[in-house]
Amino acid sequence: MAADRAPPGIGHNRPCALCDGSGLHDEALIEQVAEDLWESRRDGTLDDVPWAECGNYWQPIFRGFAATALSSISRRRSE
């Protein structure tokens, strides 16, 4: 059945950087994960700002969170 198959390029038909480990420490991936983490915490209050405007205090912190998360994935893959 066609419904049983994932579309090409999704999931394990073509692994992403997290699955194949090729981009786990790539700066662009760390930046994207940091931005996604930041954006996932926005709640619409008056002091809520988008990633591009959150500044030099929060961006390095969230990049650190992202790098830690990706390192954790890398360690778990090698177990």
Backbone atoms as SQL, in Angstrom:
CREATE TABLE atoms (id INTEGER PRIMARY KEY, chain TEXT, resi INTEGER, resn TEXT, atom TEXT, x REAL, y REAL, z REAL);
INSERT INTO atoms VALUES
  (1, 'A', 1, 'MET', 'N', 0.831, -1.177, 0.000),
  (2, 'A', 1, 'MET', 'CA', 0.000, 0.000, 0.000),
  (3, 'A', 1, 'MET', 'C', 0.881, 1.247, 0.000),
  (4, 'A', 2, 'ALA', 'N', 0.500, 2.228, -0.757),
  (5, 'A', 2, 'ALA', 'CA', 1.262, 3.477, -0.840),
  (6, 'A', 2, 'ALA', 'C', 1.237, 4.240, 0.482),
  (7, 'A', 3, 'ALA', 'N', 0.185, 4.093, 1.250),
  (8, 'A', 3, 'ALA', 'CA', 0.070, 4.820, 2.509),
  (9, 'A', 3, 'ALA', 'C', 1.059, 4.311, 3.557),
  (10, 'A', 4, 'ASP', 'N', 1.583, 3.099, 3.361),
  (11, 'A', 4, 'ASP', 'CA', 2.528, 2.518, 4.320),
  (12, 'A', 4, 'ASP', 'C', 3.941, 3.049, 4.148),
  (13, 'A', 5, 'ARG', 'N', 4.224, 3.717, 3.046),
  (14, 'A', 5, 'ARG', 'CA', 5.580, 4.189, 2.776),
  (15, 'A', 5, 'ARG', 'C', 5.697, 5.682, 3.042),
  (16, 'A', 6, 'ALA', 'N', 6.846, 6.059, 3.620),
  (17, 'A', 6, 'ALA', 'CA', 7.116, 7.484, 3.840),
  (18, 'A', 6, 'ALA', 'C', 7.511, 8.124, 2.527),
  (19, 'A', 7, 'PRO', 'N', 7.177, 9.386, 2.326),
  (20, 'A', 7, 'PRO', 'CA', 7.595, 10.080, 1.103),
  (21, 'A', 7, 'PRO', 'C', 9.121, 10.119, 1.012),
  (22, 'A', 8, 'PRO', 'N', 9.682, 10.093, -0.197),
  (23, 'A', 8, 'PRO', 'CA', 11.133, 10.146, -0.346),
  (24, 'A', 8, 'PRO', 'C', 11.718, 11.370, 0.357),
  (25, 'A', 9, 'GLY', 'N', 12.869, 11.176, 0.991),
  (26, 'A', 9, 'GLY', 'CA', 13.560, 12.273, 1.647),
  (27, 'A', 9, 'GLY', 'C', 13.106, 12.542, 3.069),
  (28, 'A', 10, 'ILE', 'N', 12.169, 11.762, 3.577),
  (29, 'A', 10, 'ILE', 'CA', 11.679, 11.961, 4.933),
  (30, 'A', 10, 'ILE', 'C', 11.999, 10.721, 5.759),
  (31, 'A', 11, 'GLY', 'N', 12.427, 10.936, 6.968),
  (32, 'A', 11, 'GLY', 'CA', 12.694, 9.817, 7.864),
  (33, 'A', 11, 'GLY', 'C', 13.909, 9.025, 7.435),
  (34, 'A', 12, 'HIS', 'N', 13.798, 7.743, 7.490),
  (35, 'A', 12, 'HIS', 'CA', 14.953, 6.890, 7.229),
  (36, 'A', 12, 'HIS', 'C', 15.154, 6.551, 5.764),
  (37, 'A', 13, 'ASN', 'N', 14.335, 7.091, 4.888),
  (38, 'A', 13, 'ASN', 'CA', 14.634, 6.970, 3.463),
  (39, 'A', 13, 'ASN', 'C', 15.875, 7.780, 3.120),
  (40, 'A', 14, 'ARG', 'N', 16.039, 8.893, 3.796),
  (41, 'A', 14, 'ARG', 'CA', 17.208, 9.764, 3.632),
  (42, 'A', 14, 'ARG', 'C', 17.459, 10.426, 4.977),
  (43, 'A', 15, 'PRO', 'N', 18.361, 9.866, 5.795),
  (44, 'A', 15, 'PRO', 'CA', 18.556, 10.372, 7.152),
  (45, 'A', 15, 'PRO', 'C', 18.947, 11.844, 7.184),
  (46, 'A', 16, 'CYS', 'N', 18.484, 12.511, 8.207),
  (47, 'A', 16, 'CYS', 'CA', 18.851, 13.911, 8.420),
  (48, 'A', 16, 'CYS', 'C', 20.210, 13.978, 9.114),
  (49, 'A', 17, 'ALA', 'N', 20.699, 15.174, 9.361),
  (50, 'A', 17, 'ALA', 'CA', 22.000, 15.364, 10.003),
  (51, 'A', 17, 'ALA', 'C', 22.024, 14.763, 11.409),
  (52, 'A', 18, 'LEU', 'N', 20.885, 14.706, 12.075),
  (53, 'A', 18, 'LEU', 'CA', 20.848, 14.103, 13.405),
  (54, 'A', 18, 'LEU', 'C', 20.993, 12.589, 13.335),
  (55, 'A', 19, 'CYS', 'N', 20.343, 11.964, 12.351),
  (56, 'A', 19, 'CYS', 'CA', 20.400, 10.510, 12.238),
  (57, 'A', 19, 'CYS', 'C', 21.741, 10.013, 11.728),
  (58, 'A', 20, 'ASP', 'N', 22.300, 10.682, 10.742),
  (59, 'A', 20, 'ASP', 'CA', 23.550, 10.174, 10.173),
  (60, 'A', 20, 'ASP', 'C', 24.790, 10.761, 10.838),
  (61, 'A', 21, 'GLY', 'N', 24.611, 11.761, 11.702),
  (62, 'A', 21, 'GLY', 'CA', 25.726, 12.326, 12.445),
  (63, 'A', 21, 'GLY', 'C', 26.609, 13.260, 11.658),
  (64, 'A', 22, 'SER', 'N', 26.262, 13.535, 10.420),
  (65, 'A', 22, 'SER', 'CA', 27.140, 14.333, 9.560),
  (66, 'A', 22, 'SER', 'C', 27.180, 15.811, 9.942),
  (67, 'A', 23, 'GLY', 'N', 26.154, 16.303, 10.604),
  (68, 'A', 23, 'GLY', 'CA', 26.119, 17.730, 10.880),
  (69, 'A', 23, 'GLY', 'C', 25.919, 18.074, 12.340),
  (70, 'A', 24, 'LEU', 'N', 26.208, 17.118, 13.233),
  (71, 'A', 24, 'LEU', 'CA', 25.898, 17.337, 14.640),
  (72, 'A', 24, 'LEU', 'C', 26.624, 18.523, 15.248),
  (73, 'A', 25, 'HIS', 'N', 27.785, 18.877, 14.745),
  (74, 'A', 25, 'HIS', 'CA', 28.531, 19.997, 15.308),
  (75, 'A', 25, 'HIS', 'C', 28.674, 21.134, 14.303),
  (76, 'A', 26, 'ASP', 'N', 27.865, 21.102, 13.288),
  (77, 'A', 26, 'ASP', 'CA', 27.858, 22.130, 12.262),
  (78, 'A', 26, 'ASP', 'C', 27.253, 23.408, 12.839),
  (79, 'A', 27, 'GLU', 'N', 27.933, 24.534, 12.639),
  (80, 'A', 27, 'GLU', 'CA', 27.454, 25.802, 13.206),
  (81, 'A', 27, 'GLU', 'C', 26.066, 26.180, 12.722),
  (82, 'A', 28, 'ALA', 'N', 25.753, 25.882, 11.471),
  (83, 'A', 28, 'ALA', 'CA', 24.429, 26.217, 10.941),
  (84, 'A', 28, 'ALA', 'C', 23.345, 25.398, 11.632),
  (85, 'A', 29, 'LEU', 'N', 23.632, 24.132, 11.917),
  (86, 'A', 29, 'LEU', 'CA', 22.655, 23.295, 12.611),
  (87, 'A', 29, 'LEU', 'C', 22.488, 23.763, 14.056),
  (88, 'A', 30, 'ILE', 'N', 23.590, 24.102, 14.723),
  (89, 'A', 30, 'ILE', 'CA', 23.511, 24.623, 16.085),
  (90, 'A', 30, 'ILE', 'C', 22.680, 25.905, 16.109),
  (91, 'A', 31, 'GLU', 'N', 22.906, 26.776, 15.138),
  (92, 'A', 31, 'GLU', 'CA', 22.154, 28.032, 15.068),
  (93, 'A', 31, 'GLU', 'C', 20.662, 27.763, 14.872),
  (94, 'A', 32, 'GLN', 'N', 20.326, 26.818, 13.985),
  (95, 'A', 32, 'GLN', 'CA', 18.917, 26.519, 13.725),
  (96, 'A', 32, 'GLN', 'C', 18.245, 25.924, 14.948),
  (97, 'A', 33, 'VAL', 'N', 18.927, 25.006, 15.627),
  (98, 'A', 33, 'VAL', 'CA', 18.357, 24.405, 16.829),
  (99, 'A', 33, 'VAL', 'C', 18.201, 25.462, 17.923),
  (100, 'A', 34, 'ALA', 'N', 19.195, 26.335, 18.086),
  (101, 'A', 34, 'ALA', 'CA', 19.094, 27.409, 19.081),
  (102, 'A', 34, 'ALA', 'C', 17.897, 28.303, 18.793),
  (103, 'A', 35, 'GLU', 'N', 17.735, 28.681, 17.543),
  (104, 'A', 35, 'GLU', 'CA', 16.590, 29.521, 17.177),
  (105, 'A', 35, 'GLU', 'C', 15.274, 28.791, 17.430),
  (106, 'A', 36, 'ASP', 'N', 15.214, 27.521, 17.060),
  (107, 'A', 36, 'ASP', 'CA', 13.989, 26.755, 17.279),
  (108, 'A', 36, 'ASP', 'C', 13.672, 26.636, 18.768),
  (109, 'A', 37, 'LEU', 'N', 14.709, 26.422, 19.593),
  (110, 'A', 37, 'LEU', 'CA', 14.496, 26.370, 21.042),
  (111, 'A', 37, 'LEU', 'C', 13.945, 27.700, 21.557),
  (112, 'A', 38, 'TRP', 'N', 14.565, 28.794, 21.124),
  (113, 'A', 38, 'TRP', 'CA', 14.102, 30.127, 21.546),
  (114, 'A', 38, 'TRP', 'C', 12.646, 30.353, 21.126),
  (115, 'A', 39, 'GLU', 'N', 12.376, 30.104, 19.865),
  (116, 'A', 39, 'GLU', 'CA', 11.032, 30.357, 19.343),
  (117, 'A', 39, 'GLU', 'C', 9.987, 29.480, 20.023),
  (118, 'A', 40, 'SER', 'N', 10.380, 28.285, 20.451),
  (119, 'A', 40, 'SER', 'CA', 9.424, 27.393, 21.111),
  (120, 'A', 40, 'SER', 'C', 9.027, 27.896, 22.495),
  (121, 'A', 41, 'ARG', 'N', 9.791, 28.827, 23.053),
  (122, 'A', 41, 'ARG', 'CA', 9.519, 29.364, 24.381),
  (123, 'A', 41, 'ARG', 'C', 8.814, 30.707, 24.354),
  (124, 'A', 42, 'ARG', 'N', 8.584, 31.257, 23.180),
  (125, 'A', 42, 'ARG', 'CA', 7.894, 32.545, 23.105),
  (126, 'A', 42, 'ARG', 'C', 6.432, 32.352, 23.461),
  (127, 'A', 43, 'ASP', 'N', 5.901, 33.311, 24.220),
  (128, 'A', 43, 'ASP', 'CA', 4.530, 33.134, 24.712),
  (129, 'A', 43, 'ASP', 'C', 3.589, 34.295, 24.409),
  (130, 'A', 44, 'GLY', 'N', 4.053, 35.257, 23.630),
  (131, 'A', 44, 'GLY', 'CA', 3.170, 36.335, 23.226),
  (132, 'A', 44, 'GLY', 'C', 2.997, 37.461, 24.223),
  (133, 'A', 45, 'THR', 'N', 3.831, 37.519, 25.254),
  (134, 'A', 45, 'THR', 'CA', 3.735, 38.613, 26.215),
  (135, 'A', 45, 'THR', 'C', 4.368, 39.878, 25.631),
  (136, 'A', 46, 'LEU', 'N', 4.240, 40.985, 26.335),
  (137, 'A', 46, 'LEU', 'CA', 4.757, 42.251, 25.834),
  (138, 'A', 46, 'LEU', 'C', 6.279, 42.258, 25.671),
  (139, 'A', 47, 'ASP', 'N', 6.990, 41.498, 26.510),
  (140, 'A', 47, 'ASP', 'CA', 8.446, 41.463, 26.405),
  (141, 'A', 47, 'ASP', 'C', 8.958, 40.302, 25.551),
  (142, 'A', 48, 'ASP', 'N', 8.066, 39.673, 24.825),
  (143, 'A', 48, 'ASP', 'CA', 8.396, 38.548, 23.953),
  (144, 'A', 48, 'ASP', 'C', 9.042, 39.074, 22.664),
  (145, 'A', 49, 'VAL', 'N', 10.252, 38.608, 22.364),
  (146, 'A', 49, 'VAL', 'CA', 10.951, 39.067, 21.162),
  (147, 'A', 49, 'VAL', 'C', 11.381, 37.877, 20.319),
  (148, 'A', 50, 'PRO', 'N', 11.448, 38.044, 19.003),
  (149, 'A', 50, 'PRO', 'CA', 11.922, 36.966, 18.140),
  (150, 'A', 50, 'PRO', 'C', 13.431, 36.748, 18.292),
  (151, 'A', 51, 'TRP', 'N', 13.900, 35.622, 17.812),
  (152, 'A', 51, 'TRP', 'CA', 15.312, 35.246, 17.898),
  (153, 'A', 51, 'TRP', 'C', 16.237, 36.351, 17.396),
  (154, 'A', 52, 'ALA', 'N', 15.931, 36.927, 16.268),
  (155, 'A', 52, 'ALA', 'CA', 16.800, 37.949, 15.669),
  (156, 'A', 52, 'ALA', 'C', 16.977, 39.169, 16.571),
  (157, 'A', 53, 'GLU', 'N', 16.063, 39.370, 17.505),
  (158, 'A', 53, 'GLU', 'CA', 16.104, 40.544, 18.370),
  (159, 'A', 53, 'GLU', 'C', 16.441, 40.232, 19.828),
  (160, 'A', 54, 'CYS', 'N', 16.717, 38.985, 20.148),
  (161, 'A', 54, 'CYS', 'CA', 16.902, 38.640, 21.568),
  (162, 'A', 54, 'CYS', 'C', 18.280, 39.018, 22.094),
  (163, 'A', 55, 'GLY', 'N', 19.217, 39.325, 21.222),
  (164, 'A', 55, 'GLY', 'CA', 20.457, 39.952, 21.643),
  (165, 'A', 55, 'GLY', 'C', 21.613, 39.049, 22.017),
  (166, 'A', 56, 'ASN', 'N', 22.694, 39.729, 22.380),
  (167, 'A', 56, 'ASN', 'CA', 23.963, 39.061, 22.643),
  (168, 'A', 56, 'ASN', 'C', 24.021, 38.359, 23.989),
  (169, 'A', 57, 'TYR', 'N', 23.015, 38.500, 24.799),
  (170, 'A', 57, 'TYR', 'CA', 22.985, 37.764, 26.061),
  (171, 'A', 57, 'TYR', 'C', 22.359, 36.380, 25.840),
  (172, 'A', 58, 'TRP', 'N', 21.161, 36.371, 25.247),
  (173, 'A', 58, 'TRP', 'CA', 20.414, 35.123, 25.118),
  (174, 'A', 58, 'TRP', 'C', 20.896, 34.224, 23.990),
  (175, 'A', 59, 'GLN', 'N', 21.320, 34.787, 22.869),
  (176, 'A', 59, 'GLN', 'CA', 21.723, 33.940, 21.751),
  (177, 'A', 59, 'GLN', 'C', 22.865, 32.984, 22.104),
  (178, 'A', 60, 'PRO', 'N', 23.957, 33.426, 22.743),
  (179, 'A', 60, 'PRO', 'CA', 25.005, 32.466, 23.117),
  (180, 'A', 60, 'PRO', 'C', 24.530, 31.392, 24.101),
  (181, 'A', 61, 'ILE', 'N', 23.633, 31.761, 24.995),
  (182, 'A', 61, 'ILE', 'CA', 23.101, 30.779, 25.946),
  (183, 'A', 61, 'ILE', 'C', 22.337, 29.692, 25.199),
  (184, 'A', 62, 'PHE', 'N', 21.480, 30.103, 24.274),
  (185, 'A', 62, 'PHE', 'CA', 20.683, 29.116, 23.539),
  (186, 'A', 62, 'PHE', 'C', 21.526, 28.328, 22.551),
  (187, 'A', 63, 'ARG', 'N', 22.588, 28.917, 22.020),
  (188, 'A', 63, 'ARG', 'CA', 23.528, 28.148, 21.185),
  (189, 'A', 63, 'ARG', 'C', 24.208, 27.072, 22.031),
  (190, 'A', 64, 'GLY', 'N', 24.523, 27.416, 23.270),
  (191, 'A', 64, 'GLY', 'CA', 25.099, 26.424, 24.184),
  (192, 'A', 64, 'GLY', 'C', 24.129, 25.288, 24.464),
  (193, 'A', 65, 'PHE', 'N', 22.854, 25.625, 24.687),
  (194, 'A', 65, 'PHE', 'CA', 21.842, 24.586, 24.873),
  (195, 'A', 65, 'PHE', 'C', 21.782, 23.670, 23.649),
  (196, 'A', 66, 'ALA', 'N', 21.788, 24.274, 22.468),
  (197, 'A', 66, 'ALA', 'CA', 21.705, 23.500, 21.230),
  (198, 'A', 66, 'ALA', 'C', 22.922, 22.594, 21.072),
  (199, 'A', 67, 'ALA', 'N', 24.111, 23.128, 21.305),
  (200, 'A', 67, 'ALA', 'CA', 25.334, 22.328, 21.178),
  (201, 'A', 67, 'ALA', 'C', 25.319, 21.162, 22.168),
  (202, 'A', 68, 'THR', 'N', 24.833, 21.401, 23.385),
  (203, 'A', 68, 'THR', 'CA', 24.743, 20.336, 24.382),
  (204, 'A', 68, 'THR', 'C', 23.762, 19.261, 23.938),
  (205, 'A', 69, 'ALA', 'N', 22.613, 19.670, 23.417),
  (206, 'A', 69, 'ALA', 'CA', 21.621, 18.708, 22.942),
  (207, 'A', 69, 'ALA', 'C', 22.177, 17.865, 21.802),
  (208, 'A', 70, 'LEU', 'N', 22.859, 18.499, 20.865),
  (209, 'A', 70, 'LEU', 'CA', 23.412, 17.757, 19.735),
  (210, 'A', 70, 'LEU', 'C', 24.535, 16.833, 20.177),
  (211, 'A', 71, 'SER', 'N', 25.345, 17.245, 21.144),
  (212, 'A', 71, 'SER', 'CA', 26.394, 16.374, 21.687),
  (213, 'A', 71, 'SER', 'C', 25.780, 15.168, 22.384),
  (214, 'A', 72, 'SER', 'N', 24.687, 15.395, 23.081),
  (215, 'A', 72, 'SER', 'CA', 23.991, 14.291, 23.751),
  (216, 'A', 72, 'SER', 'C', 23.495, 13.279, 22.727),
  (217, 'A', 73, 'ILE', 'N', 22.941, 13.761, 21.642),
  (218, 'A', 73, 'ILE', 'CA', 22.479, 12.873, 20.577),
  (219, 'A', 73, 'ILE', 'C', 23.644, 12.080, 20.015),
  (220, 'A', 74, 'SER', 'N', 24.759, 12.749, 19.803),
  (221, 'A', 74, 'SER', 'CA', 25.942, 12.100, 19.251),
  (222, 'A', 74, 'SER', 'C', 26.430, 10.983, 20.182),
  (223, 'A', 75, 'ARG', 'N', 26.484, 11.250, 21.484),
  (224, 'A', 75, 'ARG', 'CA', 26.919, 10.228, 22.434),
  (225, 'A', 75, 'ARG', 'C', 25.960, 9.045, 22.448),
  (226, 'A', 76, 'ARG', 'N', 24.684, 9.311, 22.411),
  (227, 'A', 76, 'ARG', 'CA', 23.683, 8.230, 22.449),
  (228, 'A', 76, 'ARG', 'C', 23.731, 7.389, 21.199),
  (229, 'A', 77, 'ARG', 'N', 24.062, 8.009, 20.060),
  (230, 'A', 77, 'ARG', 'CA', 24.173, 7.255, 18.808),
  (231, 'A', 77, 'ARG', 'C', 25.317, 6.254, 18.877),
  (232, 'A', 78, 'SER', 'N', 26.399, 6.613, 19.579),
  (233, 'A', 78, 'SER', 'CA', 27.583, 5.761, 19.593),
  (234, 'A', 78, 'SER', 'C', 27.530, 4.686, 20.685),
  (235, 'A', 79, 'GLU', 'N', 26.500, 4.670, 21.503),
  (236, 'A', 79, 'GLU', 'CA', 26.388, 3.645, 22.568),
  (237, 'A', 79, 'GLU', 'C', 25.964, 2.320, 21.996);
